[in-house]
Amino acid sequence: MNAGRYVGASVAVFVVRTLLNFVFYGHLVHGEYEAMNAAHPGLFREMVPAYITIDLVIAFLLTFLIIKAASAFGGGIKGGVTLGVLLALLGPVSFGLYYYFSVTFYTCNFFAIESVYQVVTYAIQGAIAAAIYKSA
């Protein structure tokens, strides 16, 4: 593995991931979280530095997995997208199912919207990681 290309691809995935999460969670569905918090005061914490740190860690891990395993799914951007979608289904989407069946305030509609977002954003991140690592 080329360390420079790995770091470059990871940083690009981190930037895109953080921007997408900021737009989706910080603006598009923020009202849904405010409604949940209004119904259940003190339920959520906003720890933006922690969210960004987690995005950084996940970007490096996701890029590593794309570099090492995307060839098993066709290689290149196609392999990166496929692996990204599978990771989204195994991670955030399956966690969302547990969350949906565990609490009363997580609606089916919100679960569906968030799941589609996760699958799409992981596909985008997989494509970016594969494209940048290969082309750099």
Secondary structure, 3 states (H helix, E strand, C coil): CCHHHHHHHHHHHHHHHHHHHHHHHHHHCHHHHHHHHHHCCCCCCCCHHHHHHHHHHHHHHHHHHHHHHHHHHCCHHHHHHHHHHHHHHHHHHHHHHHHHHHCCCCCHHHHHHHHHHHHHHHHHHHHHHHHHHHHC
